[in-house]
Amino acid sequence: MKNKANYIPLVIAFAMTLSSAFAENTDLSYNLLSKIARPGGSNGDTFNISFGSLNGGLLSLTTKASDANGAAGFAAWYGANSRSLVNWNDVNGSLITPESDDYYRSGSFASIWSASQDNQALAFVTHSDVSGVDSIALYDLGFRWANPADTGSYPFGAYDFANLYAGEVSAVYGVADASAGTYGTLTTSSVPEPSSASLLLIGSVALAALRRFRKNV
């Protein structure tokens, strides 16, 4: 009879192959619940929305170059320093209603989870005119993207959901007003500056990172 030990490396290799293949995708359901507007805008304004993560996390906002201070510059900086799980383009912000299936979608996407980069879930919103991006908003969704290979414990399994809702997100740039309308309004900013709330958010992220560093030393 053949030695069973000879099969162990093959079993391990096969299991790793299955795990790797499974880890390539994550299932995501995503909803737009709050209307989206821009300063001085109109009801016909359309927006592009990206659900993803900043590679360096929110702390990287404190070290970005000065040419990323304007809306177009920030959009270029964000695109070069982030990972996008899914993009939803040409959204008419004034027509968003939670009752409409047009603003609810789901699908299986290539996972952006990373063991070495930040996985905080963010929504990045841009509005463009004929000259390019003229206003942006960045919202913290309040959770971290899951590792699809870790199926044992929710919410760290293969499934994620994201609600772009003013009552649930934290505005890093722009405004999230949960009291405006039935499900609130999200507003972009033409001159991206962190709100006092987002400064506290970034500060708490820095404090947590410092505590982890001290704990590991």
Secondary structure, 3 states (H helix, E strand, C coil): CCCHHHHHHHHHHHHHHHHHHHCCEEEEEEEECCEEECCCCCCCCEEEEEEEEECCCHHHHHCCCHHHCCHHHHHHHHHHCEEEEEEEEEEEHHHCCCCCHHHEEEEEEECCCCCCCCCEEEEEEEEEECCEEEEEEEEEEEEECCCCCCCCCCCCCCEEEEEECCCCCEEEECEEECCCCCCCEEECECCCCCCHHHHHHHHHHHHHHHHHHHHHC
